[in-house]
Amino acid sequence: MEAVVQNINNVNEETAIEALFSYLDRGIDDMEAGRMHTVDEAFQIIKDRMRNEL
């Protein structure tokens, strides 16, 4: 979890955890809707969303 905190520039660990779980929830929703991504695509989507939202 420390890597996530370091990558989003001084955001506290609790906020980072909440953001990560939010992204995972979206991923589960995508899977249930039949929208599948490779692991690399999924990580890129998460990285992009974190950059754009934080």
C-alpha positions in Angstrom: 0.0 0.0 0.0 3.0 2.3 0.6 3.7 2.4 -3.2 0.1 3.7 -3.8 0.6 6.4 -1.3 3.9 7.5 -2.7 2.6 7.6 -6.2 -0.3 10.0 -5.5 1.8 12.7 -3.9 1.2 13.0 -0.2 -2.3 11.7 0.0 -2.9 9.9 3.2 -3.1 6.1 3.3 -6.8 6.0 4.1 -7.6 8.1 1.1 -5.4 5.9 -1.1 -7.1 2.8 0.2 -10.6 4.2 -0.5 -9.6 5.2 -4.0 -8.1 1.8 -4.7 -11.3 0.0 -3.5 -13.4 2.4 -5.6 -11.4 1.4 -8.7 -11.7 -2.3 -7.9 -15.5 -1.9 -7.5 -15.7 -0.3 -10.9 -13.6 -3.2 -12.3 -16.0 -5.7 -10.8 -18.9 -3.8 -12.3 -17.2 -3.9 -15.7 -16.7 -7.7 -15.4 -20.3 -8.3 -14.5 -21.4 -6.2 -17.5 -19.2 -8.3 -19.8 -16.5 -5.6 -20.3 -13.2 -7.4 -19.9 -9.7 -6.0 -19.8 -6.3 -7.5 -19.8 -4.3 -7.0 -16.6 -2.1 -4.4 -18.3 -5.1 -2.5 -19.5 -6.7 -2.6 -16.1 -3.6 -1.2 -14.4 -3.3 1.5 -17.0 -7.0 2.5 -16.5 -6.4 2.7 -12.7 -3.2 4.8 -13.2 -5.0 7.1 -15.5 -8.0 7.5 -13.2 -5.8 8.2 -10.2 -3.9 10.9 -12.1 -7.1 12.5 -13.3 -9.0 12.4 -10.0 -6.3 13.2 -7.5 
